[in-house]
Amino acid sequence: MASPWVLEEVTRNLRKFSVTATITWAGLRQRISVVDDVVSLDRALVFPVSKDRPVLITALAWADVLLTLDSGDFMGLLGSSCYGMPILLPSDFLIRERAAGRLG
């Protein structure tokens, strides 16, 4: 799942990757459920990267885990959690799921 904010960010960042990434994204995009953006939280949140606060808050509202390739802005949170929601690189998520026997 992803929100409109996240979809826009992916579209904006695709230019940093190869044409193959754009083609792969087109296929993946069709299978993503879109959820509403959430921009406020009913508890304190200290996250210095203002452009990514909606990503984190929306994930807290809708998801069990936040997967991101943005190791720069999320560096301090990668591998940890925010209010119990793990924040992981996709590769770390797959490793975790495979180790737990949830992937073949």
N, C-alpha and C positions, 0 to 999 in steps of 0.2 A: 504494500500500500504506500501511497505517497500523497502529499497535498499539492494544490496548485503552486504554492510557493516553491516546493521542492522540485516539481516538474519544470518550472521556469529556470531554476538554478541549474538543473541538469542540462537543459537546452543551451543555456548560456555557457556552460563549461565544456560542452562537447567539442568545441573548436580546439581545445587543448589536446585532444586525442586524435587517433587515426580515423580515417574514413570507415574502417572496419567497426570501430566503436559506435559510430553513428548508425550504421546498418544494424548492429546488434541491438542498440537502444530502440530502434524502430520496432523490432520484434518483441522486445521486453515490454515496451510501453503499452502494447495492446493487452497485456496480461496483468497490468497494475490496476488495483482498485484505487480510486481517487476519494480521499476523505477531505473534509473541510479543514481549512487552516484554523489554528487556535493561536491567539496572540497574547492571551493573558492567563495567569496562573493564580490559583487561590492560596499559594504559599510562596515563601521567599525563594528567589532564584538568583544566584550570582553567576553570571556567565558573561565574560567581557566582550564577546564577539557579537555585537548588536545585530548584524545581518543574519546570523544563524540562530538567534534566540527563537524566532518562530519555528524553526526546524525542531529544536529541542522541545519546546512547549507543545507543539503539535504531536510529536512522538509520545510525549508523556500522556497526552489525552487519548491517543488511539492505539498505541503499539505496546508490545511486550518487550521489544528490543529496538534500539536505533542502530541501523547499519549505515556507515558513512565511509567514503574514501577521502574525506577532508581531514587528513591527518595534521594539517597545519592548525586550523581553527579549533579542532576537537582534540588536539594533542594531550592536553591535561586530563581529558576524560576518557580517552580510549582505554579499553580494558577495565574500566571501572563502571560505576553506575551513577545514575541521578534519580533520587527517590525510588531506588530499587530497580530501575530500568537499565539493563546493561547497554553500554555504548561500545560497539565493536566494529572492526573492519570486517567486510564480508568474508574474507578468508578465515579470520578468527572465529566467526560465527559458524562457518561450515566445519571447521576443525572441532569446535565444541559440540556441534550436533552429531557429528560422526562418532566422537568419543562416547557420547551418551547413547549411541545405538539408534538414533533417530534418522540416520541416513544409511543407505546401502553402500 
